[in-house]
Amino acid sequence: MFEEAAPRVFYLAPGVDFPQGVVEGLLARFGDGPPEALARVQLIVNTKRMARRIRALFDAGPARLLPRIELLGSLGQSLEVADIPPAVPPLRRRLELTRLISELLDADPSLAPRAALFDLADSLAGLMDEMQGEGVPPEVIAALDVSDQSGHWQRTQSFLAIVERYFGATDEAPDAEARQRMVIERLAASWAEHPPTHPVILAGSTGSRGATHLLMQAVAKLPQGAVILPGFDDHMPDAVWSVLDEGDADDPAARARKMPAEDHPQFRFRKLMTALAIDRSHLKPWHDTAPAHPARNAVISLALRPAPVTDQWLEDGPKLTDIDAAMAEVTLLEAPDARSETSAIAMRLRLAAQEGQTAALITPDRMLTRRVTAALDRWGIVPDDSAGMPLQLSPPGRFLRHVAALYEARPSAESLMTLLKHPLCHSGSARNLHNLLTRDLELYIRRKGWPHPDSDGLMAWAATQKDTDAALRWAQWICEWLLRDIPISDDHLTARLDHHITRAEALAQGPEGTGSGALWDEAAGREAAKAVADLRAQAPYGGSIGARDYQNLFGAILARGEVRAQDDPHPHILIWGTLEARVQGADLLILAGLNEGSWPEAPTPDPWLNRKMRHDAGLLLPDRRIGLSAHDFEQAAAAPEVWFTRAKRSDDAETIASRWLNRLTNMLGGLPQQGGVAALEAMRARGAIWLSKVAALENVTPVPPALRPSPKPPAAARPRTLSVTEIRHLVRDPYAIYAKHVLGLRPLNPLMRAPDAMMRGTVIHDVFEQFVKESRDDETLRTRARLLDIAREVLLRDVPWGETRVVWQSRIARVADWFLQTEAARRALARPAGFEISGQAMIAPLGFTLRGKADRIDLDPRGAAHIYDYKTGSPPSKAQQKQYDKQLLLEAAMVERGAFKDLQPKHVARAVYIGLGATPSEVEAPLDETSAAQIWAEFEELIASYLDENQGFTARSAMPKTDDVSDYDLLSRFGEWDITQSPDGRKVP
């Protein structure tokens, strides 16, 4: 098949459809040969996607015998390596490492925080894979010079000692990387002694891993072997190739110490040439297929020259020709923010779909691809995403993680509702009844302020429901699987997993019948079932594990899975990872997210070895991943039509353009005579056109801002009863009264009630009320110790947060002495007669009733009443009470009118706020300045005005502060108007 002398290395340039070029080259070389000749070819490719594409190209016809297409990973299935034991499943090895690291941390917790257990196991497994793949034994690592970092190295060696058992002569089954290297070394040795007579072609690999690099050398040296390199830069001069490994230093010793330029896209090809002892002249094109834009390839090649020789821009830049034509199909879109970038990309993809153009979005930024997918949904376009959705974010993934969290802590109201509202919960039967009961339970929890529901309370609630039997069965199911602690036989991973899945299936099915509901249905459910089955198979190697560690482990395993979109994707709108540009061709490639930290991605921190230690040991440098991304960029940039996009600003900061985009724009900007500046301006102009389309798409017709509402409902709809505490709102924010009593809207309490001021006031009020009741008839109980004991009991009963109980207990302790002193003075004046006394007073001519509840009323020997109200905040001043906060004044008027139950009309001697805040104080109501009769007359006048149909309920009529918040600000659309605007009084039906 080959006439060239070995070693044989061929290439296809960037911009050439690589699978298409491989197929055309094969057919051209065989020409009119016998049909069985092509069938003798062993074609080795590196990905399933490339194998499918090559097969599809052959299947397009005409009919012929096909070459034997194999994957790199399937080489270990040949008879030559049958004695090499199969690789251990990766999950098993990670579970073993997790168990060993856990034991190490138990013995010495100072080595690392336990929260990092699974991250350490993954990172250590990755290092072990790399050592095995690159052929670096542990003794090489141990021999490194670490004189300047002994402390860190000592900790690192503690962990590296764990993996020594997996190297060398061992009874342990090999890992996948170790076995792959063993297979390749065996094949290379066998081929060297007995080379195959049939053609062997390795296509599409760059040799970034050590084992693959060895295989490429072995194949290239075969009598009928060849390597085909993807995206080889045939514009780079020989002198530049030498820089990739030697640098430009004059001192040979310095060149030996110089780290290789692994971040260059062509570095791996130079490394292969060096290993084969060939130079650039030995590499030949595999096929004469020309790239889409040879001139653009030359521009990109020069822009990506290695850092030591970028000064050659000055020398080689003027030699570039046809820059304007080379960059004519390139668009540079520099969006002001991520939203604009997303919208522009989605609009361009929509145009491609409309015109039947094949377009692919390429970016390593998965958040960007999700935003673009969401933006395309407005036009009903579902892109074909090669990565799909992370399994942990799919419905079954989220559901299983929620259930796993139950083992760490009993569910709060929030976590309980999260599970009950999940679409997979109770999906076996009677889903409608489940949704109805879940809604009613949520409203009850919000009203009650029940942060941690319990079984007794839930069953009591269920007994009050309309369909009591169904509600009780439903509540019993919740208690059994959610609220009650379910003992586990032991803490081994197998037992925890079995219990976890049993619990999840019971919650997914519901109380009726058996099964698992819809948990394992659809594509996501099947992928979740595979992940669970894999974990169950390897769980015996996991050992004992705690609840929190199990939760983290399970989430980490789901994070590795992916679910392809279930909807039929659009055949021409694609989302690829950076590798797919090498495998498939498209009319338009959009290279998005071209910012530092995104493309290229920031190197993953290595907790084990620094850059120099990796270089000295022969491991891969962090720059390798950058170099691979650079190679992907170089190939994608050579497509027929290309978009480069980036957002100048992320959510929280300015961004920095990708180093490759920065090089390209800087070089073009420095070539005005060759048309570089004009080409760059044209690229940006094309991007600006699409940004203007985004602005037009998102432009909305201005809507006039809302006016300050002052609705005037009919008299029959106006409230005929209010509480004394609501009169404050009637004065300050009448719109709140309208919304609450006319519209019937009430604020929805948060699901997880916080220890707020309202709760603090209720609890502290209960403490002092109980204390005063107890000591009313027995003064020996009026002591600081008894007060604090009562506080402790009430807090323990009503406040579920331990930290909050401590803080509120200390608050009560701070005011205890003051309260005892002032209470003695109060007892000298009068004796407590009633607590939490309800009452109501009518304004008969108006048909209006005022309701109230007095915290405490004392009676003195003359029969006069003393009214007290507890305040945990600052009590209102006398001036505030005169103007709007008339609670005590109105209660005094109600007492004198005999409005309170079991209390005859009494003269009110005094009405006092007892302030129990940081600075305790007593503030009396100004009864000496305003009599109760006068207060009542003014109150009747106020109510009469608001029962008049011509009086509007103005929003924020007289708020104490402009920044005070009302529960109904959103409804009144406050912010579109301000308090300087005149009320818009209009009658409403």
N, C-alpha and C positions, 0 to 999 in steps of 0.2 A: 504493500500500500504506500509506503513512504520511500522516497528516493533520497531525502536529506539524511545526513549522517547524524547519529545520536551524539549527545542528547538533543531531543527535539522539543522545542518550545515554540508554540504558535500563539497568536493573539488576535483579538478583535478590538477595534478602537471604540472609544466612548461614542455613544450615539447610534451604534449598530445594534439592532435587535439580536441579542446574543443567542438565544435558542434558534432563531431563524438562521442566523449566520452559521451556527454549528451544523444544522441540517443541510443547508446549501453547500457548505464545504465538504461534507461527507458525500453528498450526491455528485458533486463536481469531481472528486477524487476517484470515485468508482466508475463514473462515466458509463460506458457501455459494457462493463464487466459482467460476469455471470451473476445472477440474482442471489446466489447463496453467499457471495463474497461479503455483501453488506451484513448478512446475518451472522457472520463470524466475528464482527466487531463487538468488543466489550466497551461500552460507553459508560463511564462512571461520572455521575453528577452529584452535587452536594445537597440538593433539597428536593423534596417531593414535588414542590410546585414546578421546578424546572423539568423534572422527569415527566410530569403531566403535560407540560407545554410542548416538549419535544415529541412526545407521543401524539399529541393532537396535530402537530404539524405533519407528521408522517401519515396520520389517519386521513388528512385532507386529500390524499391521493396524489398520483395514481397508485394503484395497488402494487405493493412490493413487500419483500421480506424485510423485517425490521432488525436493527441492531439490538443486542442485548443491553438494555438500559438498566443500570444498577445504581444504588445509592451508596455513598461512602459508608453509611452506617450498616449496610447489609453485607459488607465484605467479610465480616466475621462468621458468615453462615456457610462458607465454602469448606470442602473436605480437608483442605490443607491446614485448617486451624480448628478442626473439630475437637481436638483434645484440650483446647483452652476452655476452661469452665465459663459458663454464661455469667454475664455481669450481674452484680447484686442490684436490686431495684434502688434507684436514688433515694426514695422515701425511707427505705429501711436504713440506709447509711445515715441519713440525717437524724432519724430517731435514735440510732445508736449514739451518734455524737451528742445529741441533746441530753441523753441519759448520762453519758460520761462527763459532759461539762457541768450538768447539774450536781453530780457527785463532787466534782472539783470545787464548785462554788460553795457547796455545803461545808466542805473541809476548810476552805479559805474564802470567806465572803468578800475580802478586800480586793480580790482579783478583778471583779466586775460586778455591777449591779445585777440582781436576778432578773430585772425587767429586760435585760439584754440577752437572755438565755438563747432564744431562738434566732436572733440576729447573729449571735456569735456562732451558733451551730451552722447556719447557712454560710456565713463568711468563711468559717474553717473548712467546710465541705468544698467551697469554691477554691480555696487555696490548695487543698489536697488534690482536687481534680486537675488543677493547673500544674502542680508538681508532677503528677503522674503523666499528664499529657506531654509535658516538656522534658520528661526524663530526668527530673531533679530529685534525688533521694534526700531524706531528712538530714543525713550527715553533711551534705553540702550546705544546707541552711545553718546547721549548728556551727560550721567552721567560719561563718562570716565574721568580719571585723566589726564589733559593736562596742568599741571602747568608749565612744562618746554617748551611748544611750543604754548603759547597763541596767538601769532600773526598769525601763520599758522592756528591754530584751528578756530580763528575768521573768517577767509576767508572761511574755509571749511564749517563752520556752515551756512554761507550765501547760499551756494549751497545745503547743506543737507536739509535746510528748504523747498526747492522746492519739495522734494519727500515725505514730511510728509503727504501730502494730499492723497497719494496712499496707506497708511497703516491704519489698524484698521477699524472701522465702517465708511464706505464711500460709496458714490453712484457711485464711479468710478468702471468700470469693472476691474477685477483682471488681473494682468500680468500673463504670462505663468508660471513662477516659483511660484508665489503666489497661482495660481489655482492648480498647481500640488501638492503643500504641503497641500492645503485644501482638495483635493481629497484623498490623502494618509492618512491624519489624519482622515477623515470621514470613509474610508475603514477600518483603523485599529480599530477605535472605534466600527464600525459595526461588524467586525470579532470577536472582543473580546466578544461582547454580543451574537452574533449569528454566530458562526464559520461555514464556508462552509463545507459540508460533502464530497465534491470532493477534490482530491489532487490539491494543489496549489504549483507550483515550480517556484522559481525565479532564473534564471541562467544567469551568465555572468557579473553581476554587482559587483563592488568593494566597493560600498557605499561611494564614494568620496563626494557626495553631501548630505546635511542634510536630504532632503525629501526621497531620495533613501535609506539612512541609516535607517530611521524610517520604511519604507516598508519592508526592509530585516528583521528587528526585528519582525514585525507583522507576516510575512509569516513564519518565523522559529518557532514561538510559536503556530501556528495553529495545531489542532489535526492531520491534513493530509497535513501539509505544510513543505516545505524544501527549503533551500538556497544552491545553488551550486556555489562555489567560483572558479574563473579561476586563474590558475597559483599560487596555494598555495604552499609555500615552506615547504615541509615535512622533510627537513633536518635540520631545525633550532631548536636547543635545547630549552627546556622550559625556562631556565634561560635567554636566549636571548630575548624571547618573552616579558618577563616582563620588559626588559630594554626599549622597545619601548614607554611605557607610564610612567614608574616610574623613569627611569634613575638609576644611581648607587650612588646617594647621600645618606648619612646616615640620614640627617635631613629631617623628613616628611614635614616640612614647605617648605624647599628648593625644595623637590620633587613636591610639589603642585605648586610652582612658575615656575618650569621647563617647558619650552615649549616642546610639543610633537615632536617626530622625524618624522614629516610628509614626509620627503624626503626619507624615507626607503620604498622599494617596498611593504613590508608586513604590513605597519602601519595601513591601513584601516581594514585589517582583525583582527588585535589585538584590534582595537577600537570596532569592532562588537562583539568580544568575551567578552570584558569588559562590553558592554551594555547588553549582554545576560547572564552575570554572569557564563560563562563557561571558561574552559581552553583548552589548546591544545589537551588534551586527548579526548575531546568530539567530535572533528572533525574526520570524517571518509571519506575514498575515495568513490567517487560516483560510480566508476567502477574500475575494476582491470587492466585496460589498462595501460601498462607501458610506461613511457616516452622514447623517442628515445635514450637518453644517461643518465641513472640515475647517473652515476659517474660524468658526466659534471655538472648536476644539483647541486651535492654536492660541486663541485669546485666553481661554481658561487655563491651559497648560502654563502659559507665562505667568498668569496671576498667581498660580499655586506653586511657583518655584520654591524650593527649600529656603528657609530663612537666611542661611549664610550667603545666598547668591541672589537675593532679591534686588541687589544693585544692578543686576543684568537687565532690569526693566529699562534702564537708560540706554543700554546698548542694543537689546533685542526689540524693545518696544517700537522704535521707529521702523523696524523691518516688517511689522504687521501690516497686512493689506486687507482691504474690504471689511474694515471694522464695522462700518455702517450696515453692510449686508449681513455680516455675521451676527449682529445683535438685533436685526430687524424684527425677529420673532421672539424677542425677549422683553418681558414686562417687569418693571421694578415697582412694586407697590409698598410704600412705606407709610403704613397707616398710623394715625395719631394714637389709636388705642386698639386693644384686642377685639372689641366689638366691631369696629370698622373693618379690621382685617378679616374677621369671620364673615361678615356680610358680603364683602367684595368677593371672597372666594366662593361663597354659596351662589352669588349671582353669576359668576363666570361658569360654574359647573352647571347651573340651570341652562345657560345659553348653549353649552356643549350638548346637554341632553336634548335640547330643542332642535339642534342642527345635526344630531346623529354623530357627533364627534366623540371619540373615546378620550376621556380625561381622567387623570389620576391625581389625587392629593397625596403628597408624600411629606411626612413629618414625624419625628419621634415624639412629638408633644401630643399625648393622648387626650388631654383636656381640650386642645384646639380641635382635634378631629370630632370630639363629642359636640362641641359648640357648632361646628359646621354641619354635622348631621342634624342637629336641632333646627338650624336655620333652613336647611333644605326641606324640612318637613312642611313648611308653609306652602310649598309647591307640590307636595305629595311625592317627593323624590326620596327614595331610600337607597343610599349608596351601598355598594358592595365593599364592606369593611373586612380586610383580611385578618384583622386582629379580633374583631368582635367585642363582646362585653366581658369585663373581668367577672369570673364566676362569683366572687364574693359580693359583687354589686347586683347580681341577678336576684329575682324574688326568692328562690329557694336558698340561695347563699345568705341573704340577709336574714331570712327566717331561722335558718339553722344557727347563725351566729347569735341571734337574739335568745334562742333557747339555751345555747351554751353559756350565756351570761347569767342564767338563772342559778347556776351552781356556785357562783361567787357571792351573790347576795340576793336576798329575797326581793321580789319585784316592788318597785315604787309605783305610784299611780301612773307615772309617765311610762315606765317600761311595760306595765300591765296593759295600758291602752295601745302601746306600740305593737305588742304581740296580738292582742285581740282584733285590732284593725288591719292586720296584715292580710292581704288577699288569699294567702294559703291557709290561714287559721280557720278551722271549722269549715273546710271546703268539701267535706265528705257528704253532707246533707244539711238541709234546713238553713242555708246560708242567710236567707232573708230574716228569719227569726233571730239569728245570731247578731246580725247587724243592728236590728231594732233594740235588742237587749244591751248591746255594747253602747249604743247611743244613750239610752236611758241611764246606764250605769255611769257613763262619763259625766252626764249632767249632774247626777247625784254626787259624784266625787267632787265636782267643781263647787257645788253649793255647800257641801259639808266641809270642804277643805280637808280632805282625807289623804295625806301624803303617802301613807303606807297602808293600803287596804289589808284587812285580815279576814280570816275565814268566818268568824262569828259575825262580824259586821256585814259581810257579803250575804250570808244566809239570811240575816235579818232583813236586809234590803229586798232580797228575792221574795220573801214572804209577803211583801206589800205590793207586789206587781199584779197586774190584771190577770194574766194567765199564770197563776201561782205555781201549778205543777211543772210547767215547762221552764219557768224561771228558776225553780228550785233545782231541777235536774241540770240546768245550764250552770248555775252557781256551784253546785256540787262538783261538776266537771272542772271548773276553774280552780276550786279549792284543792282538788286531788292532784292536778298536774301543774299548777302555777303557784299557789299560795302556801301549800304545806311542804315542809322539808321532806324529801323522799330519800331515805337512807340508801347508800350504795354499798354493795358487799365489800369492795375494797377499792383502793385508789390506783389500781393498775390501769394503764391506758385502755386495755381491752374492755374492762368493766365500765369505765367512764364512757367510752364510745358507745357501747351497747345501750347503756342507760340513756345517754343523750339522744340517740336515734329513736329509741322506744318512746321517749317523752315527746320528741318532735312529731312522730307519726300520730301519737294520740291527740296532740293539739291540732294537727292538720285535719284529722278525721272528724273530731267533734264527739259529743257524748253519745251519739246514736251510731250503732254498727261498729264494725271493725275495719281496719285498713289504714291507709295513710293519706286519704283525701287526694288532693291534686299535687302533693309534695314532689313526687317523682315524675310528673307528667311534663310534656313539652321538652324542647331541646335543653333548656336550662335544668330541668329536673333530672334528665338523663345524665347530664354532665355532673351534676351534684351527686347522683347515685354512684357514678364511676369513681369520683373522688372519695366518697365514703367507703366504697368497696376496697379501693386501694389502701386506704388507711386501716381498714379492718384486717386486711391481709398482712400488713406489716406491724400492726399494733403489738403483737407479742414481743417485739424488739424494743418497745418504748419504755418498759419498766413502769414504776410508780410515778404519778404526776399529780400535782395539786390542781385545785379548781381554776385558779387564775392562769397557771401555766397551760392547762388544757385549753382554756378559752383562746389564749394567744396562739397555741400550736394549731388549733383547728382553723382559726382565721388565716394563718400563714399558709396552710395547705390549700384552702379555697382561693387564696390570692394568686396561686400559680395557674389556676384553671381559666379557661376562656369559653364563652358561649357565642356562637355565630348568630347573627340576626335571623329571626324566624320569618320575617316578611321577605317576599320575593324582591331581591335587590335589583336596582337598575343595571342593565347589562353593560352600559358604557360609562357609568359614573363610579369610580373606584377610589378606595382609600387604602394606600399601601404603607407598609413600613419601609425603612430606607433600603432594605435588601431587595425588595420586589422590582425596583427599577432595573436591576441586573437580569431579572428573569423574564419580564414581560415588556412589551412595547405599548406605547400610547401616543395619540396625536398631540396631547397637551399634558405636560407635567407641571403641577403647581408645587413648588418647593416652599413650604410654609414654615413659619416660626423660626426664621433665620436670625436668631439672637444667641449670643453667648449664654451657655447654661441650658439651652434648649437644643440647638443644632450648631455645634456639637454639644452633647450633654456633658455636664460637669462630671469629672471622674469620680467614681465611687470611693469614699475614704477607705483606706486599707489599714485595719487595726494591727496588722502583723508586721509588715515589712515596708520600709520606705523605698523611694525610687532607686537610690543607689544600691541598697541591699538586693533589690530585685535584679538590677542589672548585673551585679557581681555573681548572683546565684544562677543566672541564666533563665530567669523567669520573664514573663511578659511585662513590659512597662505600661503604666497607665495611659501612655500616649497611643497604645495600640488601638484602643477603641476610637480615639479621635481620628487616627489614620484611616480606619475602616469607614467612619462617617465621611471623611474627606473623599475617599474613593467613591462612595455612593453618591456624594454630591457631584463629583466630576462626571460620573456617568449620566446622572439625571439631567445635568445642565446641558447635555448634548442632544436632548430630545428635539424633535421638529419645532415644537413651540413650548416655551418655558415661561413660567412666572416665578419670580423671586418675591416673597412677601415677608414682612415683619411688622410688628407693632412697636412704635417708638416708646411706648409706655405700657408697663404692665399694671396690675391692680394697685400697686403701691410704690412704684419707683420707675425712673427712667431706665430704658434697656440699652444694651450695647449690641451693635450689629455683629452678626457672625463674622468670625475672622476671615472666612472665605469670601463672603459678600463684601467685607471691608476692603480686602485686597483687590477684588475685581473693580470696585468703584474708584478706589485710589489710583489704580493703574490707568483706567480709562480717563480719569480726570487729568492725568499727566500726559496725555497724548493728544493735544489739541490739533496738531498738524495732520495727524493720521485719521482724524474724525472721531477720536475717542470721546471727547467732551460732547460732541453733538449726539453720538450714539447713546451716551449716558443720559443726556437730557431727554432724548426721545423715549428711552426706557421709562424714565420717571414720568414723562407726560402721559404715556399710555396707562401707567398706574393711577395718575391723577384723574384721568377720565373715569375710571371705575370708582374711585373714591367720590367723585361728584355724583355718580349714579347711586351710590350708597346714601349720600346725603338726600338725594331726591326721593329715594325709596322710603327713608325714615322721616321725611318731612311731613308734618301733620298740619292740618288747618287749625290755626289758633282758636282756642275755645275761650270765650270770655270768662274771667274768674267769677266764682260764686260771690253773691252779695251776702252781707251780714244778715243772717236770718232773724226774723222776728215774727214767727207765725201767729196767726190769730184764728184759733179753732172756734167752732160754734160753742155757745154757752153750755149746751148739753154735754159736750165732750170734755169740758174743763174739769180738773180734779175737784172733788167735793170732800176730800179728806187728805190731810197731810200730817206728818209727825213734826214734833217741835224741832228736831234736828234738820228737817228739810226746809224750814223757813229761811235758814241761812242761804240755801241755794236759790230760793225764790227771790231773794234780794240780790244776791251776787251773780247768779247765772240762771235766770228764769228758763232758758232753753233746756236746761237739764231736767227741770220739772215737766216741761212739755214732752220731751223725749221719753221720760220714764212713765208718766201717768197718762198721757194722751196717746202716744204711739205704742206704749207698752213695751218699750225696749229697756233692758237692764244689762249692765256690764256682765260679761261672762268671766267668772273667776278663773285664774290660771289653774291648769291641771295639777301642777306641783306647787302647792301653796307655800310661799316663802314665809319665814318668821318676820312679818312686816309689822308696821306700827299698829295696824288694826288688831292683829293677833296679840301683840304685846299689851295693848290697852285692855283687851278682854281678859287676858290671863291675870294681869296685875289687879284689875278690878275685882276678879273673883277672889284673889288672895286677901285683899283688904276687907272685902265684904264678909268673907268667912271669919276673918279674925275679929271683926267688930261684933258679929253675931255671937261668937263664942264668949267674948269678954263682956257682953252687955250685962249679964246677970252675975258674972264671977270675975271681979276685978283682978284676982290673982292670976288669971290667964292673960292679962294685958302686959305681956313681957316680950322683950326682943327675941328670946329663944323660941317662944311659941309662934311668933310671927314668922320667923325664918323656917320653922318646921312646917307650917302651913304652906309657905311658899314652895318648899321643896316637894311637898306632896302634890300640889296643884301643877307645878311645872312637870313633874314626872308623869302625871296623868294626861296633860293636854299638849305638851310640847315634845315632839318626837326627835328633836335634834339635840344631841348631847352638848355641843358647843354653845348653842343658844341658851340652854338651861343654865349653864354656868354663868354666862354673861348677864342674863336677866336676874338670876339669884343675887349676883353682886350688886345690881342696880337696886334691888329691894333692900339689901343690907345697907347700902349707902344712905337711904332715906328712912331707915327703920327708927333711929333715935329721934329724928325730927318728927316723924309721924306720931310716935308715942307721946312726945311732949305736947304737940298740938291737939292730939286726941284727948289728953287729960283736960285741956282747956275747953274743948267742945263738950266733954261729958259734964263739966262744971256748969255749962249753960243749959243743956238739954239731954234727954235720954233718947237713944234710937228707938223709933217706933215702927219703921218699915223699910224694907229693902226691895229694890226693883219693883216699885209699885206702879202699875199701869193705870192710866186714866184717860178720859176724853171729855172735851168740852165742846158744846155746839154753839154755833151762831145761827139761831133759829131763822131769822129773817132771810139769811143767805143760804140756808140748807147746807151749811159747811160744818165739818167736825175736825177738831184738832186733837190728835193723839199724842200721848207722851208717856215716858217711863222715867220715873225719878230714881236715881241710884240709891238715894238714902234720904229719909225725912226723920228728923228728931223733933220731939215735943218738949217744951220747957214747962216748968210748974204752972205757968199762967195759961198754958194751952196754945201758945204761939208755936208756929212751925219754923224749923231751921232746915233748909234744903241744902244738900251737899251733892256735888258731882265730881267724880274722880277723873283726872286728866293725867296721862303719862307724858304728854308733850307740854308745851307752854300754854297755860290758860289764857283765854282772851282777856285783854285789858278792859277796863271800864269803858273807855272810848269805843272800842270795838263792839262791846255789848250794846252800847247805845245805838250804834249805826246799823249793825247787821246780825251779830251773833247773839240772838235774843233767847237762847234756849232756857237759861235759868230764869230770865225775866218772865217768859211765858209760863214756865212751870209754876212760878210764884203766883201768877194770875189765875192759873188753873186751881191751885190749892185754895185760894181765897174764894173761888167759885164752887168748891166742893167737887172737883172733877175726878179726884183720885179715889179709887176703890177703898171702902171701909174707912174713909177719912172725911169727917165732916168739914165744912168750910172753916178755915182757920186764918187767923192773921199771920202773915209771914214776917217774922222778926228779921231774918237774914237769909240770903242765898249765897253760897260760897263754892267756888271751884277749889278743889284740893289738888294742887299740882304736884305730881310725883316724878317729875323729870330730873335732869341732872342737877338743877337748882330748885329744890322743893320750895313751894310757896302757897299761900292762900290768897285768892283774889275774890273779893266780894262783888256781887251784882249791885249796880247803883240804884238800889231801891229807895235810898234816901233822896235821890235826885229825880227819879221817875217812879211814880206809884204804880202798883199793879193795875189799878183801874185805868190809868192813862195808857199803860202798855197794851191792855186789852182793847182799848178804843182805837189805838193806832193799828193794832193787828186787824181789827174788823175793817178798817179803812183799806188796809193793804189787800185783804182778801176780796173785798168788794171790787177793787180796781181790776184784779185778775180774773174775776168772774164776768167782767164786762167784755163783750165781744170785740170792742174796739181797742182793747189792750193787748199788745203783742208780747210774746215770751222771747225777749231779746237775748241773744247769745252773748255770754260774757259781759253782762251789763255793768257790773262793778266789781270785777275780780280784785282781790287784795294786791296781787302782783301780776305784771304782764306775763311773766313766765310760769304762772300757776297753771296746772294741767286740769282739765275737766274730762270726765269720762266720755263726754259726747263731743269733744273737739273734732274728731274725725267725721262724725255725722254732720256737724255744722260746717265742715270744710274750712275750719280755722287755718289760716295761713294763706289762703286765697284772698282773704280779707283781713283787716286788722281793726283794732279798737277805735281808730280814728274815723272809721267809716260809719255813716249813718245807717241805722237799722232799716232793713227792707221789710216793712210791715205789710203783709198781705194775708188775706183770709184764706184759710184752707178748709176743705170739706171735712 
